[in-house]
Amino acid sequence: MIDNHGSDMARGSLRVLLLGGTTEASRLAQALAQAGVDAVFSYAGRTDAPIAQPLPTRVGGFGGVAGLQAFLQAERISHVVDATHPFAAQMSSNAVQACSAAGVPLLALERSAWQAQDGDVWTNVADIATAVKALPVEPARVFLAIGKQNLAPFLACTQHWYLLRLVDPVLNLPASRGHVVLDRGPFTLQGDRALLQAHGITHIVGKNSGGAGAEAKLVAARELGLPVILIDRPHIPSRHTVGSVPEVLRWLGVAGH
């Protein structure tokens, strides 16, 4: 159940479900709290220690489309803002379907994808499997910047050495196979450049999540002339999308509070 602190607003008034997990979601949560908007922040629960939010917070899945639709109705949600990670395709797809079924307006707060610049050595691929195949046959030292969900296909390529940067200590690698760094963004150019150099990285694999928080590795790769294998964003059903917190506030009718 939701930890509802503060007074409940009258039935039929503005009550927002914010699907979070990104820097943008945290910024929006702060703005909603400052504006006094009745809102619930939802985490998927994929990290052991999610960032605390200034809104009532729930952690965990909804139980698919039907479960989310039931939640919207039971909690009298008037608006949903999807500010999940661009690669959280299942959650975003469920939100589109559940909001449509429940008659609840949905808005996506989505950061722009990264675009290659002069000096970048990028290989754009469609998915994890293609990214694995894009790695060289000969042994390489790979910075695997993809989170913890899809490591197994890469680790099966035993000729490579992997540098993993994770939020939670979910995996131990023998020194002969790689090294795990526990850290949480945003990351700096100086820090990522030093990280790549210290571990002799020859290739980077990442997801095209966009935003400034994780872009430093791409700038460092550009400076060092390192090849980057970048996984394209998954398909998400059509929905209304904006790129900034003020746009969300205007959509909710609370701009200027």
C-alpha positions as CSV (number, residue, x, y, z in Angstrom):
1,M,0.0,0.0,0.0
2,I,1.0,3.6,-0.4
3,D,2.5,5.6,2.5
4,N,0.1,8.5,2.1
5,H,1.5,11.4,4.2
6,G,-0.4,14.7,4.2
7,S,-4.1,15.3,3.7
8,D,-5.9,13.5,0.9
9,M,-7.3,15.6,-1.8
10,A,-11.0,15.3,-2.7
11,R,-12.2,12.6,-5.0
12,G,-11.9,13.6,-8.6
13,S,-9.1,16.0,-8.0
14,L,-5.5,15.9,-9.4
15,R,-3.7,12.7,-8.3
16,V,-0.6,11.7,-10.2
17,L,1.2,8.4,-10.6
18,L,4.9,9.1,-11.4
19,L,6.6,6.0,-12.8
20,G,10.2,6.8,-11.9
21,G,13.8,5.6,-11.8
22,T,15.6,8.3,-13.8
23,T,17.2,11.6,-12.9
24,E,14.3,13.3,-14.7
25,A,11.8,11.5,-12.6
26,S,13.6,12.7,-9.4
27,R,13.5,16.3,-10.7
28,L,9.8,16.0,-11.4
29,A,9.1,14.5,-8.0
30,Q,10.8,17.5,-6.4
31,A,8.8,19.9,-8.5
32,L,5.5,18.1,-7.8
33,A,6.3,18.1,-4.0
34,Q,7.1,21.8,-4.1
35,A,3.8,22.5,-6.0
36,G,1.9,20.6,-3.4
37,V,0.6,18.1,-6.0
38,D,-0.9,14.9,-4.7
39,A,1.4,12.3,-6.3
40,V,2.7,8.8,-5.8
41,F,6.3,7.9,-6.9
42,S,6.7,4.3,-8.2
43,Y,10.0,2.4,-8.4
44,A,10.4,-0.8,-10.3
45,G,12.5,-2.2,-7.5
46,R,15.6,-3.2,-9.5
47,T,18.1,-1.5,-7.2
48,D,18.5,-2.4,-3.5
49,A,18.8,1.2,-2.4
50,P,16.7,3.5,-4.6
51,I,17.1,7.3,-4.1
52,A,14.7,8.7,-1.5
53,Q,12.0,10.9,-3.0
54,P,9.9,13.8,-1.5
55,L,6.7,12.0,-2.5
56,P,4.9,8.9,-1.1
57,T,6.7,6.0,-2.7
58,R,5.9,2.5,-3.7
59,V,8.4,-0.2,-4.8
60,G,7.7,-3.2,-7.1
61,G,5.7,-4.2,-10.1
62,F,2.0,-3.8,-10.6
63,G,1.3,-7.3,-12.0
64,G,1.1,-6.5,-15.7
65,V,-1.5,-4.4,-17.5
66,A,-4.4,-5.6,-15.5
67,G,-2.7,-5.0,-12.2
68,L,-1.7,-1.4,-13.2
69,Q,-5.2,-0.7,-14.4
70,A,-6.6,-1.9,-11.1
71,F,-4.1,0.3,-9.2
72,L,-5.1,3.4,-11.2
73,Q,-8.7,2.8,-10.4
74,A,-8.2,1.8,-6.7
75,E,-5.9,4.8,-6.0
76,R,-8.1,7.3,-8.0
77,I,-5.2,8.3,-10.2
78,S,-6.1,11.2,-12.5
79,H,-2.9,11.4,-14.5
80,V,0.2,9.2,-15.2
81,V,3.6,10.4,-16.0
82,D,6.0,7.8,-17.3
83,A,9.5,8.9,-16.5
84,T,11.1,5.4,-16.5
85,H,14.3,4.5,-18.2
86,P,14.1,4.6,-22.0
87,F,14.9,0.9,-22.0
88,A,12.0,0.0,-19.6
89,A,10.0,-1.0,-22.6
90,Q,7.7,-3.5,-20.8
91,M,6.6,-1.0,-18.1
92,S,6.1,1.8,-20.7
93,S,4.1,-0.5,-22.9
94,N,2.0,-1.6,-19.9
95,A,1.4,2.0,-19.0
96,V,0.1,2.8,-22.5
97,Q,-2.4,-0.1,-22.4
98,A,-3.5,0.3,-18.8
99,C,-4.1,4.1,-19.1
100,S,-6.0,3.6,-22.3
101,A,-8.2,0.9,-20.6
102,A,-8.7,3.0,-17.5
103,G,-9.3,6.3,-19.4
104,V,-6.4,8.0,-17.6
105,P,-4.3,10.5,-19.4
106,L,-0.6,9.5,-19.9
107,L,2.4,11.6,-20.6
108,A,6.0,10.4,-21.1
109,L,8.9,12.4,-19.8
110,E,11.7,11.2,-22.1
111,R,15.3,12.4,-22.6
112,S,16.6,12.7,-26.1
113,A,18.7,9.9,-27.5
114,W,22.5,10.6,-28.0
115,Q,23.6,11.5,-31.5
116,A,27.0,10.7,-32.9
117,Q,29.5,13.6,-33.2
118,D,32.7,14.1,-35.1
119,G,35.3,11.7,-33.8
120,D,32.9,9.1,-32.5
121,V,33.5,5.5,-33.5
122,W,30.1,4.1,-33.0
123,T,28.4,0.8,-34.1
124,N,24.7,1.1,-33.6
125,V,22.9,-2.2,-33.0
126,A,19.3,-3.2,-32.4
127,D,19.6,-5.4,-29.3
128,I,21.8,-7.2,-26.7
129,A,22.3,-10.2,-29.0
130,T,23.6,-8.1,-31.8
131,A,25.8,-6.1,-29.4
132,V,27.5,-9.4,-28.4
133,K,28.1,-10.3,-32.0
134,A,29.6,-6.9,-32.7
135,L,32.5,-7.4,-30.3
136,P,35.7,-8.6,-31.9
137,V,36.6,-12.3,-32.1
138,E,40.0,-11.7,-30.6
139,P,40.3,-10.9,-26.8
140,A,39.2,-7.4,-25.9
141,R,38.9,-5.3,-22.7
142,V,35.3,-4.2,-22.6
143,F,33.6,-1.6,-20.5
144,L,30.1,-3.1,-20.2
145,A,27.9,-0.1,-19.3
146,I,24.5,-1.8,-19.6
147,G,23.4,-2.4,-16.0
148,K,22.9,-5.8,-14.4
149,Q,20.0,-7.3,-16.4
150,N,21.7,-8.6,-19.5
151,L,25.3,-9.5,-18.5
152,A,25.1,-13.3,-19.1
153,P,25.3,-13.2,-23.0
154,F,28.5,-11.1,-22.8
155,L,30.1,-13.1,-20.0
156,A,29.6,-16.2,-22.1
157,C,32.2,-14.8,-24.5
158,T,35.0,-15.9,-22.2
159,Q,37.9,-14.5,-24.3
160,H,37.0,-11.0,-23.2
161,W,37.8,-9.1,-20.0
162,Y,34.9,-7.0,-18.7
163,L,34.7,-3.9,-16.6
164,L,31.3,-3.6,-15.0
165,R,29.8,-0.5,-13.3
166,L,26.9,-1.4,-11.2
167,V,24.8,0.2,-8.5
168,D,24.4,-3.0,-6.4
169,P,27.0,-5.7,-5.6
170,V,25.2,-8.5,-7.5
171,L,28.2,-10.1,-9.2
172,N,31.7,-11.1,-8.4
173,L,34.2,-11.6,-11.2
174,P,37.6,-13.3,-10.8
175,A,40.4,-10.9,-11.7
176,S,41.1,-12.9,-14.9
177,R,37.6,-12.2,-16.2
178,G,37.0,-8.6,-15.1
179,H,36.4,-6.1,-12.4
180,V,33.2,-4.6,-10.8
181,V,33.0,-0.9,-9.9
182,L,30.1,0.0,-7.6
183,D,29.0,3.6,-8.4
184,R,25.9,5.6,-9.2
185,G,25.7,8.5,-11.7
186,P,25.9,11.2,-12.7
187,F,29.5,10.5,-13.9
188,T,32.2,13.0,-14.9
189,L,34.4,13.2,-17.9
190,Q,37.5,13.2,-15.8
191,G,36.4,10.2,-13.8
192,D,35.3,8.2,-16.8
193,R,38.5,9.0,-18.8
194,A,40.6,7.9,-15.8
195,L,38.5,4.7,-15.4
196,L,38.9,3.7,-19.1
197,Q,42.6,4.4,-19.0
198,A,43.3,2.6,-15.7
199,H,41.7,-0.6,-17.0
200,G,43.1,-0.5,-20.5
201,I,39.6,-0.5,-22.0
202,T,39.6,-1.2,-25.8
203,H,35.8,-1.3,-26.4
204,I,32.6,0.1,-24.8
205,V,29.1,-1.4,-24.9
206,G,26.3,0.9,-23.8
207,K,22.6,1.6,-24.2
208,N,21.5,4.8,-26.0
209,S,19.7,6.0,-22.9
210,G,20.5,9.7,-23.6
211,G,20.8,12.4,-21.0
212,A,23.8,14.0,-19.3
213,G,24.3,11.6,-16.4
214,A,25.9,8.8,-18.3
215,E,27.2,10.7,-21.3
216,A,30.7,11.1,-19.9
217,K,31.9,7.7,-21.1
218,L,31.0,8.6,-24.7
219,V,32.9,11.8,-24.6
220,A,35.9,10.0,-23.0
221,A,35.7,7.4,-25.7
222,R,35.7,10.1,-28.4
223,E,38.8,11.7,-26.9
224,L,40.6,8.3,-26.6
225,G,39.4,7.1,-30.0
226,L,37.7,4.0,-28.5
227,P,35.0,2.1,-30.5
228,V,31.5,2.2,-28.9
229,I,28.8,-0.4,-29.5
230,L,25.6,1.4,-28.8
231,I,22.3,-0.4,-28.4
232,D,19.2,1.4,-29.9
233,R,16.2,2.1,-27.8
234,P,13.4,-0.6,-27.9
235,H,10.1,0.1,-29.5
236,I,7.4,1.6,-27.3
237,P,3.8,2.1,-28.4
238,S,2.9,5.7,-29.5
239,R,2.3,8.1,-26.6
240,H,2.4,11.8,-26.0
241,T,6.0,12.7,-25.0
242,V,7.8,15.8,-23.7
243,G,11.4,16.4,-22.7
244,S,11.3,18.7,-19.7
245,V,9.8,19.0,-16.2
246,P,8.2,22.4,-17.0
247,E,6.3,20.8,-19.9
248,V,5.0,18.1,-17.6
249,L,3.8,20.7,-15.0
250,R,2.0,22.6,-17.8
251,W,0.3,19.4,-18.9
252,L,-0.9,18.9,-15.4
253,G,-2.0,22.4,-15.1
254,V,0.3,23.3,-12.2
255,A,2.9,25.4,-13.9
256,G,3.7,28.5,-11.9
257,H,2.9,27.0,-8.5
